Amino acid sequence: MVLKLCWMDLKVPLMSLLIILLDCSSTATLKLNHPLREVIDRVNEKSGPYIGLVMAYSAEEHELQSSGIFIPNSISPWVDLSGRRFNIGSIREVNVIYVMSGQRRLNAGITVQILLDVFDIRGIVHYGTAGSANDSLSFGDVSIPKYVAFTGSWNWKKFNSEKSQLEELNFGEYDLPQKGQNLLRGLEFKTEEFYSVGEPMKQVFWLEIDPLWFSVAAQLRDFKLQQCVNVTYCLPETPKVVYGLKGSTADIFVDNAAYRKFLYKKFHVSTVDEESAAVVMTAMSSNVPCIVIRGVSDLAGGEEGKSSTSLSSLAAKNALNVAVEYIKLVGPHF
């Protein structure tokens, strides 16, 4: 538990004092003698609250930096904490702190927790690339999911064990030349333990995006995306923004057509990535709204060969453009 401290009249009754201590909004996660304490206080007091913009890959950060959309703060353009650089500035006149988390769930969760604990954050926009598990999504498309789940937490079943009530992946169903039994048996997909402010722990599988923030994203369904990688190569169809699907997160890069089909058939998952569920769960634990925006960079094993770097760049660029437009929409009102 993190206790937030603020200056107050010492004559306040004890019970009121405790309430104020728990509800105070000023910076408190850094020690009073921390060398960056005054810098953080100034960042929060002068320009907060902020929208947190979180990405995982260096290619995604490169698209933001090269776009010129992010305007650094002239006094305190960045703060380094726990090996991560928190960049302070604005996008479309909305105060923003952006940070690259690094790949996979642990990095994403740690980064978002630091962001929420140290800075005055009113919501998080998480953008990046993803694989498509849905044949209706192709290169360059951008998904704004309504639900995300962590599909990388498993019970590994014993050979010949009975089927449980949880969803399972039975390896024997994929044996060749015909289906059969497999000594590896299969996987049983587990729920997650979800902790949040003022609520008892819950077992959850699907995490629902904040309804209010999600409703704002509906305005982006007709947003025009970039179709051409460069002047000589364009995708055969104009990419689209798809609203309201399901996304899956695991510490796994999916490049397998059979597993791709399984995820879509069993869970109706349309995109697969390695961070989104961690970002959403961490934000939800502190009752902070969060939106996920993912551009399709590959077909998760559904295409012949691997997708090119240029297509990944296009996916990151389209996801960034949607994220910027979302920040513009949500900035003045929420």
NUTIDO-760716 format. One record per residue (C-alpha): residue number from 1; residue in one letter; x negated, y negated, z negated. Coordinates in nm, 3 decimals. Layout:
residues N
+-----+------+---------+---------+---------+
! pos ! code !       u !       v !       w !
+-----+------+---------+---------+---------+
! NUM !    A !       X !       Y !       Z !
...
+-----+------+---------+---------+---------+
***
This chain:
residues 334
+-----+------+---------+---------+---------+
! pos ! code !       u !       v !       w !
+-----+------+---------+---------+---------+
!   1 !    M !   0.000 !   0.000 !   0.000 !
!   2 !    V !  -0.127 !  -0.347 !   0.085 !
!   3 !    L !  -0.042 !  -0.628 !  -0.155 !
!   4 !    K !  -0.010 !  -0.973 !  -0.002 !
!   5 !    L !  -0.123 !  -1.260 !  -0.226 !
!   6 !    C !  -0.031 !  -1.627 !  -0.223 !
!   7 !    W !  -0.074 !  -1.928 !  -0.451 !
!   8 !    M !   0.224 !  -2.006 !  -0.673 !
!   9 !    D !   0.336 !  -2.175 !  -0.993 !
!  10 !    L !   0.217 !  -1.955 !  -1.278 !
!  11 !    K !   0.528 !  -2.051 !  -1.479 !
!  12 !    V !   0.742 !  -1.831 !  -1.253 !
!  13 !    P !   0.906 !  -1.547 !  -1.455 !
!  14 !    L !   0.739 !  -1.207 !  -1.422 !
!  15 !    M !   1.015 !  -1.042 !  -1.214 !
!  16 !    S !   1.028 !  -1.336 !  -0.973 !
!  17 !    L !   0.651 !  -1.327 !  -0.952 !
!  18 !    L !   0.656 !  -0.964 !  -0.846 !
!  19 !    I !   0.918 !  -1.033 !  -0.579 !
!  20 !    I !   0.719 !  -1.322 !  -0.438 !
!  21 !    L !   0.399 !  -1.116 !  -0.437 !
!  22 !    L !   0.565 !  -0.844 !  -0.234 !
!  23 !    D !   0.733 !  -1.084 !   0.007 !
!  24 !    C !   0.464 !  -1.347 !   0.061 !
!  25 !    S !   0.377 !  -1.392 !   0.430 !
!  26 !    S !   0.022 !  -1.528 !   0.410 !
!  27 !    T !  -0.292 !  -1.330 !   0.486 !
!  28 !    A !  -0.384 !  -1.086 !   0.214 !
!  29 !    T !  -0.543 !  -0.770 !   0.349 !
!  30 !    L !  -0.891 !  -0.916 !   0.355 !
!  31 !    K !  -1.071 !  -0.956 !   0.025 !
!  32 !    L !  -1.079 !  -1.310 !  -0.111 !
!  33 !    N !  -1.457 !  -1.315 !  -0.062 !
!  34 !    H !  -1.447 !  -1.163 !   0.288 !
!  35 !    P !  -1.660 !  -1.377 !   0.526 !
!  36 !    L !  -1.371 !  -1.398 !   0.775 !
!  37 !    R !  -1.099 !  -1.479 !   0.522 !
!  38 !    E !  -1.089 !  -1.852 !   0.597 !
!  39 !    V !  -1.099 !  -1.788 !   0.972 !
!  40 !    I !  -0.802 !  -1.549 !   0.954 !
!  41 !    D !  -0.606 !  -1.790 !   0.733 !
!  42 !    R !  -0.666 !  -2.069 !   0.984 !
!  43 !    V !  -0.568 !  -1.849 !   1.280 !
!  44 !    N !  -0.240 !  -1.753 !   1.115 !
!  45 !    E !  -0.152 !  -2.097 !   0.981 !
!  46 !    K !  -0.238 !  -2.300 !   1.292 !
!  47 !    S !  -0.084 !  -2.091 !   1.571 !
!  48 !    G !   0.110 !  -1.801 !   1.418 !
!  49 !    P !   0.324 !  -1.608 !   1.441 !
!  50 !    Y !   0.190 !  -1.415 !   1.741 !
!  51 !    I !   0.295 !  -1.143 !   1.979 !
!  52 !    G !   0.043 !  -0.860 !   1.967 !
!  53 !    L !  -0.061 !  -0.728 !   2.308 !
!  54 !    V !  -0.217 !  -0.381 !   2.287 !
!  55 !    M !  -0.389 !  -0.180 !   2.560 !
!  56 !    A !  -0.606 !   0.134 !   2.546 !
!  57 !    Y !  -0.837 !   0.146 !   2.851 !
!  58 !    S !  -1.109 !  -0.092 !   2.962 !
!  59 !    A !  -0.950 !  -0.102 !   3.310 !
!  60 !    E !  -0.631 !  -0.239 !   3.154 !
!  61 !    E !  -0.823 !  -0.508 !   2.967 !
!  62 !    H !  -1.014 !  -0.591 !   3.287 !
!  63 !    E !  -0.688 !  -0.662 !   3.470 !
!  64 !    L !  -0.585 !  -0.906 !   3.196 !
!  65 !    Q !  -0.921 !  -1.081 !   3.187 !
!  66 !    S !  -0.950 !  -1.113 !   3.565 !
!  67 !    S !  -0.594 !  -1.245 !   3.601 !
!  68 !    G !  -0.669 !  -1.569 !   3.416 !
!  69 !    I !  -0.325 !  -1.545 !   3.252 !
!  70 !    F !  -0.463 !  -1.528 !   2.899 !
!  71 !    I !  -0.579 !  -1.869 !   2.770 !
!  72 !    P !  -0.822 !  -1.831 !   2.475 !
!  73 !    N !  -0.776 !  -2.044 !   2.165 !
!  74 !    S !  -1.019 !  -2.335 !   2.184 !
!  75 !    I !  -1.113 !  -2.320 !   1.814 !
!  76 !    S !  -1.100 !  -1.950 !   1.727 !
!  77 !    P !  -1.097 !  -1.749 !   2.052 !
!  78 !    W !  -1.162 !  -1.411 !   1.887 !
!  79 !    V !  -1.220 !  -1.226 !   1.561 !
!  80 !    D !  -1.412 !  -0.898 !   1.528 !
!  81 !    L !  -1.275 !  -0.651 !   1.271 !
!  82 !    S !  -1.361 !  -0.282 !   1.226 !
!  83 !    G !  -1.549 !  -0.275 !   1.556 !
!  84 !    R !  -1.254 !  -0.416 !   1.751 !
!  85 !    R !  -1.223 !  -0.760 !   1.907 !
!  86 !    F !  -0.893 !  -0.938 !   1.845 !
!  87 !    N !  -0.861 !  -1.206 !   2.113 !
!  88 !    I !  -0.658 !  -1.511 !   2.012 !
!  89 !    G !  -0.483 !  -1.737 !   2.260 !
!  90 !    S !  -0.167 !  -1.769 !   2.465 !
!  91 !    I !   0.014 !  -1.627 !   2.767 !
!  92 !    R !   0.274 !  -1.842 !   2.941 !
!  93 !    E !   0.260 !  -2.080 !   2.642 !
!  94 !    V !   0.342 !  -1.798 !   2.398 !
!  95 !    N !   0.090 !  -1.737 !   2.119 !
!  96 !    V !  -0.068 !  -1.394 !   2.169 !
!  97 !    I !  -0.339 !  -1.181 !   2.009 !
!  98 !    Y !  -0.458 !  -0.906 !   2.240 !
!  99 !    V !  -0.677 !  -0.611 !   2.150 !
! 100 !    M !  -0.803 !  -0.297 !   2.320 !
! 101 !    S !  -0.742 !  -0.002 !   2.092 !
! 102 !    G !  -0.939 !   0.269 !   2.267 !
! 103 !    Q !  -0.788 !   0.598 !   2.380 !
! 104 !    R !  -0.562 !   0.843 !   2.199 !
! 105 !    R !  -0.338 !   0.834 !   1.897 !
! 106 !    L !  -0.583 !   0.778 !   1.611 !
! 107 !    N !  -0.747 !   0.477 !   1.775 !
! 108 !    A !  -0.409 !   0.329 !   1.868 !
! 109 !    G !  -0.262 !   0.371 !   1.520 !
! 110 !    I !  -0.566 !   0.224 !   1.344 !
! 111 !    T !  -0.579 !  -0.076 !   1.576 !
! 112 !    V !  -0.211 !  -0.161 !   1.542 !
! 113 !    Q !  -0.226 !  -0.126 !   1.163 !
! 114 !    I !  -0.517 !  -0.373 !   1.145 !
! 115 !    L !  -0.329 !  -0.609 !   1.374 !
! 116 !    L !  -0.019 !  -0.601 !   1.154 !
! 117 !    D !  -0.204 !  -0.616 !   0.822 !
! 118 !    V !  -0.435 !  -0.905 !   0.903 !
! 119 !    F !  -0.250 !  -1.127 !   1.149 !
! 120 !    D !   0.094 !  -1.288 !   1.151 !
! 121 !    I !   0.256 !  -1.065 !   1.415 !
! 122 !    R !   0.625 !  -1.088 !   1.507 !
! 123 !    G !   0.629 !  -0.812 !   1.768 !
! 124 !    I !   0.407 !  -0.590 !   1.981 !
! 125 !    V !   0.393 !  -0.542 !   2.357 !
! 126 !    H !   0.206 !  -0.226 !   2.452 !
! 127 !    Y !   0.114 !  -0.187 !   2.818 !
! 128 !    G !  -0.104 !   0.046 !   3.020 !
! 129 !    T !  -0.111 !   0.333 !   3.268 !
! 130 !    A !   0.053 !   0.674 !   3.246 !
! 131 !    G !   0.105 !   0.996 !   3.434 !
! 132 !    S !   0.445 !   1.071 !   3.584 !
! 133 !    A !   0.631 !   1.388 !   3.487 !
! 134 !    N !   0.938 !   1.285 !   3.685 !
! 135 !    D !   0.945 !   1.332 !   4.064 !
! 136 !    S !   1.147 !   1.012 !   4.099 !
! 137 !    L !   0.853 !   0.808 !   3.964 !
! 138 !    S !   0.554 !   0.753 !   4.190 !
! 139 !    F !   0.231 !   0.554 !   4.207 !
! 140 !    G !   0.264 !   0.193 !   4.098 !
! 141 !    D !   0.608 !   0.231 !   3.941 !
! 142 !    V !   0.650 !   0.084 !   3.593 !
! 143 !    S !   0.851 !   0.256 !   3.321 !
! 144 !    I !   1.001 !   0.077 !   3.020 !
! 145 !    P !   1.113 !   0.376 !   2.809 !
! 146 !    K !   1.391 !   0.368 !   2.552 !
! 147 !    Y !   1.248 !   0.664 !   2.360 !
! 148 !    V !   0.898 !   0.797 !   2.304 !
! 149 !    A !   0.785 !   1.115 !   2.127 !
! 150 !    F !   0.460 !   1.273 !   2.016 !
! 151 !    T !   0.445 !   1.608 !   2.197 !
! 152 !    G !   0.100 !   1.711 !   2.078 !
! 153 !    S !   0.190 !   1.842 !   1.732 !
! 154 !    W !   0.239 !   2.219 !   1.743 !
! 155 !    N !   0.283 !   2.538 !   1.548 !
! 156 !    W !   0.090 !   2.805 !   1.739 !
! 157 !    K !   0.309 !   3.115 !   1.726 !
! 158 !    K !   0.196 !   3.470 !   1.650 !
! 159 !    F !   0.223 !   3.735 !   1.920 !
! 160 !    N !   0.568 !   3.900 !   1.918 !
! 161 !    S !   0.704 !   3.644 !   1.669 !
! 162 !    E !   1.070 !   3.548 !   1.684 !
! 163 !    K !   1.190 !   3.233 !   1.858 !
! 164 !    S !   1.272 !   2.951 !   1.615 !
! 165 !    Q !   1.516 !   2.662 !   1.639 !
! 166 !    L !   1.239 !   2.424 !   1.748 !
! 167 !    E !   1.157 !   2.374 !   2.116 !
! 168 !    E !   0.894 !   2.616 !   2.244 !
! 169 !    L !   0.651 !   2.662 !   2.528 !
! 170 !    N !   0.619 !   3.037 !   2.597 !
! 171 !    F !   0.295 !   3.106 !   2.785 !
! 172 !    G !   0.424 !   3.442 !   2.909 !
! 173 !    E !   0.681 !   3.265 !   3.126 !
! 174 !    Y !   0.391 !   3.130 !   3.334 !
! 175 !    D !   0.200 !   3.459 !   3.374 !
! 176 !    L !   0.117 !   3.562 !   3.733 !
! 177 !    P !   0.202 !   3.756 !   3.943 !
! 178 !    Q !   0.512 !   3.786 !   3.723 !
! 179 !    K !   0.641 !   3.662 !   3.390 !
! 180 !    G !   0.559 !   3.873 !   3.088 !
! 181 !    Q !   0.410 !   3.865 !   2.742 !
! 182 !    N !   0.093 !   3.682 !   2.651 !
! 183 !    L !  -0.131 !   3.728 !   2.348 !
! 184 !    L !  -0.145 !   3.351 !   2.314 !
! 185 !    R !   0.235 !   3.372 !   2.262 !
! 186 !    G !   0.327 !   3.004 !   2.277 !
! 187 !    L !   0.368 !   2.670 !   2.107 !
! 188 !    E !   0.645 !   2.541 !   1.883 !
! 189 !    F !   0.682 !   2.163 !   1.902 !
! 190 !    K !   0.687 !   1.995 !   1.561 !
! 191 !    T !   0.855 !   1.680 !   1.435 !
! 192 !    E !   0.660 !   1.393 !   1.280 !
! 193 !    E !   0.679 !   1.258 !   0.924 !
! 194 !    F !   0.791 !   0.898 !   0.958 !
! 195 !    Y !   0.743 !   0.646 !   0.677 !
! 196 !    S !   0.891 !   0.297 !   0.689 !
! 197 !    V !   0.949 !   0.003 !   0.457 !
! 198 !    G !   1.244 !   0.054 !   0.224 !
! 199 !    E !   1.332 !   0.400 !   0.361 !
! 200 !    P !   1.261 !   0.756 !   0.246 !
! 201 !    M !   1.032 !   0.970 !   0.463 !
! 202 !    K !   1.213 !   1.119 !   0.765 !
! 203 !    Q !   1.135 !   1.403 !   1.003 !
! 204 !    V !   1.165 !   1.260 !   1.355 !
! 205 !    F !   1.088 !   1.366 !   1.708 !
! 206 !    W !   1.218 !   1.078 !   1.921 !
! 207 !    L !   1.128 !   0.721 !   1.834 !
! 208 !    E !   1.376 !   0.466 !   1.965 !
! 209 !    I !   1.244 !   0.132 !   2.089 !
! 210 !    D !   1.378 !  -0.168 !   1.896 !
! 211 !    P !   1.729 !  -0.222 !   2.046 !
! 212 !    L !   1.705 !  -0.602 !   2.063 !
! 213 !    W !   1.364 !  -0.606 !   2.229 !
! 214 !    F !   1.469 !  -0.324 !   2.457 !
! 215 !    S !   1.777 !  -0.518 !   2.571 !
! 216 !    V !   1.556 !  -0.810 !   2.675 !
! 217 !    A !   1.361 !  -0.574 !   2.904 !
! 218 !    A !   1.678 !  -0.507 !   3.104 !
! 219 !    Q !   1.615 !  -0.840 !   3.277 !
! 220 !    L !   1.301 !  -0.693 !   3.437 !
! 221 !    R !   1.466 !  -0.415 !   3.637 !
! 222 !    D !   1.451 !  -0.622 !   3.957 !
! 223 !    F !   1.104 !  -0.763 !   3.890 !
! 224 !    K !   0.892 !  -0.752 !   4.206 !
! 225 !    L !   0.586 !  -0.531 !   4.178 !
! 226 !    Q !   0.269 !  -0.526 !   4.386 !
! 227 !    Q !   0.273 !  -0.270 !   4.669 !
! 228 !    C !  -0.073 !  -0.311 !   4.824 !
! 229 !    V !  -0.398 !  -0.196 !   4.670 !
! 230 !    N !  -0.588 !  -0.426 !   4.908 !
! 231 !    V !  -0.548 !  -0.583 !   5.252 !
! 232 !    T !  -0.601 !  -0.250 !   5.427 !
! 233 !    Y !  -0.402 !  -0.008 !   5.208 !
! 234 !    C !  -0.045 !  -0.035 !   5.087 !
! 235 !    L !   0.180 !   0.225 !   4.927 !
! 236 !    P !   0.450 !   0.363 !   5.160 !
! 237 !    E !   0.727 !   0.227 !   4.935 !
! 238 !    T !   0.755 !  -0.075 !   4.709 !
! 239 !    P !   0.704 !   0.027 !   4.345 !
! 240 !    K !   0.995 !  -0.026 !   4.107 !
! 241 !    V !   1.058 !  -0.103 !   3.741 !
! 242 !    V !   1.249 !   0.183 !   3.577 !
! 243 !    Y !   1.434 !   0.109 !   3.254 !
! 244 !    G !   1.557 !   0.344 !   2.983 !
! 245 !    L !   1.371 !   0.673 !   3.043 !
! 246 !    K !   1.172 !   0.882 !   2.793 !
! 247 !    G !   0.796 !   0.883 !   2.738 !
! 248 !    S !   0.567 !   1.134 !   2.574 !
! 249 !    T !   0.236 !   1.091 !   2.392 !
! 250 !    A !  -0.030 !   1.350 !   2.310 !
! 251 !    D !  -0.408 !   1.357 !   2.269 !
! 252 !    I !  -0.411 !   1.535 !   2.604 !
! 253 !    F !  -0.466 !   1.414 !   2.960 !
! 254 !    V !  -0.208 !   1.610 !   3.158 !
! 255 !    D !  -0.332 !   1.726 !   3.500 !
! 256 !    N !  -0.128 !   2.044 !   3.529 !
! 257 !    A !   0.184 !   2.078 !   3.744 !
! 258 !    A !   0.336 !   2.361 !   3.538 !
! 259 !    Y !   0.306 !   2.173 !   3.209 !
! 260 !    R !   0.431 !   1.857 !   3.379 !
! 261 !    K !   0.744 !   2.041 !   3.493 !
! 262 !    F !   0.789 !   2.195 !   3.149 !
! 263 !    L !   0.785 !   1.856 !   2.975 !
! 264 !    Y !   1.041 !   1.716 !   3.215 !
! 265 !    K !   1.267 !   2.022 !   3.199 !
! 266 !    K !   1.251 !   2.067 !   2.821 !
! 267 !    F !   1.240 !   1.708 !   2.697 !
! 268 !    H !   1.339 !   1.501 !   3.005 !
! 269 !    V !   1.008 !   1.317 !   2.968 !
! 270 !    S !   0.928 !   1.088 !   3.260 !
! 271 !    T !   0.584 !   0.955 !   3.165 !
! 272 !    V !   0.292 !   1.103 !   2.970 !
! 273 !    D !   0.020 !   0.904 !   2.794 !
! 274 !    E !  -0.206 !   0.919 !   2.489 !
! 275 !    E !  -0.109 !   0.615 !   2.279 !
! 276 !    S !   0.250 !   0.490 !   2.308 !
! 277 !    A !   0.413 !   0.694 !   2.029 !
! 278 !    A !   0.135 !   0.595 !   1.787 !
! 279 !    V !   0.180 !   0.226 !   1.866 !
! 280 !    V !   0.557 !   0.246 !   1.827 !
! 281 !    M !   0.550 !   0.450 !   1.505 !
! 282 !    T !   0.294 !   0.220 !   1.342 !
! 283 !    A !   0.496 !  -0.089 !   1.433 !
! 284 !    M !   0.825 !   0.068 !   1.320 !
! 285 !    S !   0.672 !   0.162 !   0.983 !
! 286 !    S !   0.637 !  -0.211 !   0.912 !
! 287 !    N !   0.974 !  -0.301 !   1.071 !
! 288 !    V !   0.798 !  -0.486 !   1.353 !
! 289 !    P !   0.964 !  -0.464 !   1.698 !
! 290 !    C !   0.767 !  -0.305 !   1.979 !
! 291 !    I !   0.812 !  -0.247 !   2.354 !
! 292 !    V !   0.624 !   0.000 !   2.578 !
! 293 !    I !   0.541 !  -0.078 !   2.942 !
! 294 !    R !   0.358 !   0.189 !   3.144 !
! 295 !    G !   0.249 !   0.187 !   3.509 !
! 296 !    V !   0.224 !   0.519 !   3.692 !
! 297 !    S !  -0.139 !   0.586 !   3.786 !
! 298 !    D !  -0.113 !   0.959 !   3.860 !
! 299 !    L !   0.144 !   1.237 !   3.888 !
! 300 !    A !   0.010 !   1.446 !   3.596 !
! 301 !    G !  -0.099 !   1.732 !   3.819 !
! 302 !    G !   0.194 !   1.705 !   4.056 !
! 303 !    E !  -0.017 !   1.570 !   4.343 !
! 304 !    E !  -0.290 !   1.734 !   4.547 !
! 305 !    G !  -0.624 !   1.621 !   4.416 !
! 306 !    K !  -0.676 !   1.339 !   4.169 !
! 307 !    S !  -0.546 !   0.985 !   4.204 !
! 308 !    S !  -0.801 !   0.725 !   4.304 !
! 309 !    T !  -0.942 !   0.449 !   4.089 !
! 310 !    S !  -0.775 !   0.192 !   4.315 !
! 311 !    L !  -0.430 !   0.341 !   4.245 !
! 312 !    S !  -0.502 !   0.332 !   3.872 !
! 313 !    S !  -0.596 !  -0.032 !   3.908 !
! 314 !    L !  -0.269 !  -0.104 !   4.088 !
! 315 !    A !  -0.074 !   0.073 !   3.813 !
! 316 !    A !  -0.252 !  -0.130 !   3.544 !
! 317 !    K !  -0.191 !  -0.453 !   3.735 !
! 318 !    N !   0.180 !  -0.383 !   3.780 !
! 319 !    A !   0.218 !  -0.289 !   3.412 !
! 320 !    L !   0.035 !  -0.608 !   3.311 !
! 321 !    N !   0.255 !  -0.827 !   3.531 !
! 322 !    V !   0.568 !  -0.677 !   3.377 !
! 323 !    A !   0.423 !  -0.724 !   3.027 !
! 324 !    V !   0.343 !  -1.089 !   3.099 !
! 325 !    E !   0.696 !  -1.151 !   3.226 !
! 326 !    Y !   0.834 !  -0.978 !   2.918 !
! 327 !    I !   0.624 !  -1.198 !   2.688 !
! 328 !    K !   0.761 !  -1.500 !   2.873 !
! 329 !    L !   1.118 !  -1.379 !   2.814 !
! 330 !    V !   1.083 !  -1.278 !   2.453 !
! 331 !    G !   0.846 !  -1.557 !   2.347 !
! 332 !    P !   1.076 !  -1.853 !   2.297 !
! 333 !    H !   1.369 !  -1.665 !   2.145 !
! 334 !    F !   1.252 !  -1.390 !   1.908 !
+-----+------+---------+---------+---------+
***
